[in-house]
């Protein structure tokens, strides 16, 4: 087992890893930019090393600085969290070259799923359903027009190195394709330094349902059921839950088996997530694999009573997994609390938190790195907390969440709490009748 783990991340996920390490008797090292000096993850770790200026490129994406911090503190493992370098194969490779264990999959596994075209080809060979689409990257506008005609409109353009909705455009008719093609390539290049894009059939009225998986170095892979992530704004998740209100036992069995096939196809080792689009007829299609822990992992932890960070660390240390599949025993919902103004197009709202009262009570979990007096820096993702409600039924979980949100007090900045309060009372949401386009017709009062 590891003696000391450096967390190459910030905020709530860094604090989350520190807590599990402390339970396991493992020392921790926090790294931080000058903007994060007062963050709780810095205060709660055993050691802390400043790795640069506020800009991510100078700190949390600065591999030489992170490796130097690991070496001077004698860390024998590095946990990347999510985002930043979590799915950077080169970083994982450098960790290995320096005799430090990257707590995640191997560089080859990251590469196999990091490029969307390669991942799709791997899934086809493994017998996992994929969204119908053209072969390979689009070579020209004419190539895009030809593929769209063959696939049939609507189609969607996606960045091969992308994620988070960057380099993604839906095209409903031929006259829209040229503008969408050019815009997608420019955005992909700016976001990922790779302007490669590909085309797929656009699945209308889809649900975004993902399956949590875990695999060990001995060839065993299991799944821990699903999460429904369909409440999104511009491809950014705002609410996640497990189990999905759209799920049936038969569909869960099929999707779970497909997720295991997907992970087994690359001999996956660590925890990860297979993301699917599911149409209104419950046909499902592989979308991508996240070779890391996810923001919404807490939802799965609450419904199957399973510490995914602990399992991730144990797998990296060479422990075998049970190989058993898990099904939800409870219902959990997670709301992302972002420092954004939902009444002003969700614009970021960094600044100093003047007053903070976090909710509690039965069935409530809050993962956060902020406190009263903390100043939220403007340089990073705007998520400042995750609140998870768990209960025996979905309706009870929603009611518990609404109660908790109503007692959540954050003053000094704007947050998404008012949005979530209204969503929990929306009858379409409460009935489970929604898809990824739900928020396009949701009006904030």
N, C-alpha and C positions, 0 to 999 in steps of 0.2 A: 504494500500500500504506500501511497505517497506520503512524504513527510512535510512538504511545503508546496503549495500551489499558488502560482501567480494568476490573477484574473485579468486578462487583457481586454477589459471592458469598463464600463462606468455605470453609475446609477443603480436602478433597482435590480437588474440582473446580477451585477457585481455583488450587491448586498445579499441577494438570494444564494449565490454560490458560497459566499463567506459563511452564512448560517449553516449550510449543510456541512461544510468542511469542519466547522467548530464541533458539530455533533459527532463527526467521524474522528476527531482528534488530530486533524490536519491543520498545520499553520498556514496562514494566508498572506499574500502580498497584494496590495492594491496598487494600481498605477493610476495616475491622474494628470490632467492638464492643469495649467495654472487657473483656468476658469472653474475647475471642479475641486479646488483645495478644501472647501467646506462641505463637500458632499458626505453623506452618511457612510458610504462604502469606504471612504478614506478613514473615517473616524473609527469604524468597527473592525478593520483588518489588523492583523498583528504587526505588519510593516506596511509602509506606503512610500512609493517612489514617484516623484514628479518626472514626467516624460516629455514635457514640451509645452508649447504655447496652445491657446484655445483651438485653433483650426485642427480638424481631424487629421489632416495630412501631416501636421507637425507633432501629433501626439498619438491618438488611438490607432492611426494607420501607419505609424512610423515604426517599422519592423526593427531596425537597428536599435532604437531607443528601448523598445520593449524587451528585446533579447538582452540588452545590457542590464536592464533592471532585473531580469531573471537570473543572470549570472552573478551579479554582485550580491543578490540575496540568497543564492544557492537554492533556488526553486528547482524541484525535479519534475514539475508538471505545469502546464499552462492551460487554463480553461478560457476559451475565447468568447463565451456567452453567445449572443446573437448579434447580427449586424457587424460592422467594422471588418475584422479579419476572420470571422467565424467560418466562412466558406472559401477562404483563400488557400489554395493548395500549396502555393509557394511558401507561405508562412508555416504551414504544417510541415513542409519538407525541411525548412530551415531549423525548426524546433528539433526535428530528428537528427539533423547534422550536428547539433550542439548537445546531443544527449539529454534533451528535455522532452518529456512525453507530451504530445499534443492531445488534449482530452477531447477526442472526436474521431472521425474516420480518417483513413489514410489519404495522402494526397491523390492517389489513383482513384479512390472512391469519390472524392470531391470533384475531380475532373470529369469523371464519368457522368455525373449528374449536374455539373455546373453549367455545361453548354446544353441549351435546350434541344438543339438538333440531335446531338449525340445521345442525349437521354431518351428522346423519342424513339430513335432507332433501336436502342437497347430494350426499351419496353415492348416494341413490336416483336423483337426476337424472343422475348420472355413470355409472350402471349397475353400481355396486359393491354386492355382496350385503350386506344388513343383517339384524340379528336381528328377527324378526317382533315387532311391538308396536303399541300404540295410537298415535293421532295427537296430537301436541302434549303440553303439560303437563296433568297431572291437575288438574281444577278443584274436585273435591270427593271425599269418600269414596264417594258413590254413583257418580260417574264412574269411580272406581277399580274398584268392584265390577262395573260394566257392562263395562269393558274387560277385566278378568280373566276374566269369563265368556266373552267373545268370543274371547280369545286362547287360553284353556285353561291350567289350572294344571299345573306350578308357574310363577309369574311372579316377576320381580324389579323392585323399585322402585329408581330411581337419581336422584341429584341432578343437575339439568341443568348446574349450574356446578361439579360435583364432580370428585373424583379420590381415589385412595388408600383407597377403600372407605368414605368418609364419606357419610352419607345414602343408604346402600345396604342393602336388606333383601330376602331371599328369602321368598316366601309360597307355602306348599304347599297350603293349602286356604282356603276363604272365611272360616272362623272366625278366621284369623290376620291377616286383611287390615287391620282397623281399627287394631289396635295397631301393626302395621308401618308403616302410612300415617302415623299421627301421629308416631311415633318418627323416621321418615325425614325428615319435614318439619322437625321441631325440630332434628335433627342437621345438616341441610343449612343451615338458617338460622344456626346457631351457627358452622359451619365456613366458610361462603362468603358470609354475609350475603344469601343468596338461597335461599328455601325451595321453589323450584320443583322438582318431581319428575315423572318420567315412568315409564312401565311398558313392559317388554319380556317376551317369552317367556324363561324361564330355561332355558338350554342345559345339559343334564345331561352329566356326565363330559367337560367341555370341556378342551382344551388352550388355553393363552394363548400365541399365536405372533404375533410382530410382525415387520414388514418395515422395514428401514432404507432411507430414501430421501434423495436429494439433488436439489435443483433450482437452476437459476441464473436470472438476470434476462432471459435470452435465450430462455426457453421450453423448455429441455431439462430432462428429469427422468430419473433412473435409480434403480435399487434396488441395494442391497448385500446381498441375501439376508436370511435370517431369524434371529431369536433365539427360543428357547423359554424362556418365563418362567413355566412352570406350577407350579414349586415356590414356593408362596406360603403365607403365614399371615395370615388375615384381610385378604386382598387386598393384602398387602404382599409384594413379591418378596424372596426370600432367595437364590435361585440362578438364574442364567441361563446358557444355552449356545447355541452355534452350531456346526454345523447342528443342527436339531431331530431327535431320534431318531425322531420321528413323520413326518418329511417324506419325500416321494417327489419324484423329478424333475418329474413331471407337476403335482403340487400346488404345488411351488415356482414353476413357470412360471405357473400360474394366479394364485397369490397375489401374485407379483411384478408381473404385469400389472395386477391389481386395485389394488395399492398405487400404481403409476404413474398409473392413472386417477384415483385419489383425490387425489394431490398435484397433478396437472395440472388438476383441476377448479377449483382456487383459484389456479392459476398459481404454485405454491409456489416460494419462493426461500429457500434455506438447507438445512441438514440437518434431518431430522425423522423421525418414526416413525409408521407406520400399524399400529395394534394390532387383532388379530383374535381372535375365539373360533373354535375349530375343534372340531367334534363328533367322536364316535368313528367316524363314517362319512366323515370328512375333508371334510365340508361346512364352509365358512368364512364368517364374518360380520364385517363391520366393527364395531368397538367404539368406537374413538376415535382421534384423531390428536394426538400430542404435537409441538407446534411448537417444539422445542428439542432440545438434546443430552440424552441420557438417561444415567442412572447406568451402565447396562450397555453403553454404546457401546464399551467396551474389548474386549468379546467379538468384536464385528464387526471391530475394528481388527486383532486378532490373526489372524483366519482369512482376511482378504483383504489384509493388509499395507497398510493405508490409514489415514492420520491424519485422523480426522474433524474434530478441532478446527482443524487447519490448513486443511482444505477449507472449513469454515464461515467462517473468517476471509477466505480467498481469494474466496469467493462474495460476501461482504459488501463486499469491495474492488472488485467488478465483474469478476472473472475468470470465464471460462466453465468449465463442467465438461466432462468427456469425453463424458458421455451414455451410457457403456457400463455394462451391468449386470454385477455381480460375483457369483461363486459361491464358497462356502467351499473353500479349498484345504487347510485343517487342521481340527482340532476344538478348540474352546476352551470352558472352563467357568469361570464366575465365582462365587465365594462372597462374600457381603457379611458382613464382620466387624463386628458391632454390639456396642456396650457394653450388653449385656443379659444377664440370667441365664436361660438356657434351661430350667433346673430350677425356676424360679419364675415360670412363665407369661410368660417373656421380659420381665420387668420391667427398665426402664432401670437401668444401673449406672454413673452418672457417678462421677468421682473421679480421683485421681492415679495415673498409671501408674508403678509402682515399678521394674519390669524389663521391657524389651522386646527381643526378638530376632526379627527378621523373616526369613522363609525366602528362599531363593534357589535357585540351580542352574538347570540347563537346563529351559526351558519354563515358567518361573515369572515372573510380573510382579506387583508389589504397588504399588497406588496408595494412599497414605496421607499424612496430615498430622500424625501423632502421633509421639512419641518418648519415651524414658525420662525421667521427671520432668515430663512434660506432664500438666496437669490438664484432664480432659474436662468442659466446662461442662454444666450440666443443662438448658440453655435450648433446645437445638436437636435435630435428628435424631440418633439414637444411632449411626449408621454411622460408624465410625472408620477403616475400611480396606476395600479390595476386593482379593482375591487371584485372579489369573487363571492357569489352567494351560492350556497349549496343547501338542498332540501330533498325531501323524498319525491316530490313531483315537480314538474316544470312550473305550474302555476304557483306553487309555494315558493319556488326559487325566485320567480319574478317578483312576487310580493315582498319577499325578504330583501331583494335587491332595491326595490323602490323605497322601502323603509330606511335602508342603510344610506341610500343616496340623499334622502331628505334630511338626514342628520350630518351629512358631510359638509363641513364648512371650510372653504378656502377663500380668504379675502386678500386683496392686493393685486390679483391677476384675474383674467377671465379663464374659465375652464369649460369642459364639455359636460359638466354635471347637469345643467338644465336640459340639454339634449337627451341625455340618458333617462332623466326623470320622465320626460314626455313619452319617450319610446316605450318605457315599461308600462305605460297606461294605454298605448295604442292597441286597439282590438285586433288589428290584422297581425301585429307582432305577437300578441298574447295567444292568438289562435294557431300560430305557427305558419301562417299563410304569407310567406315572403320568399324573395329570391335576391340575387345580387343587385337587382335594379330597384329594390324596395325604397331606398332613400331618395330616388329621383322624384317620387311622388309624396314623400313625407314632408309635411310643412311644420316648421317650428313656430309655435304660437308665441 
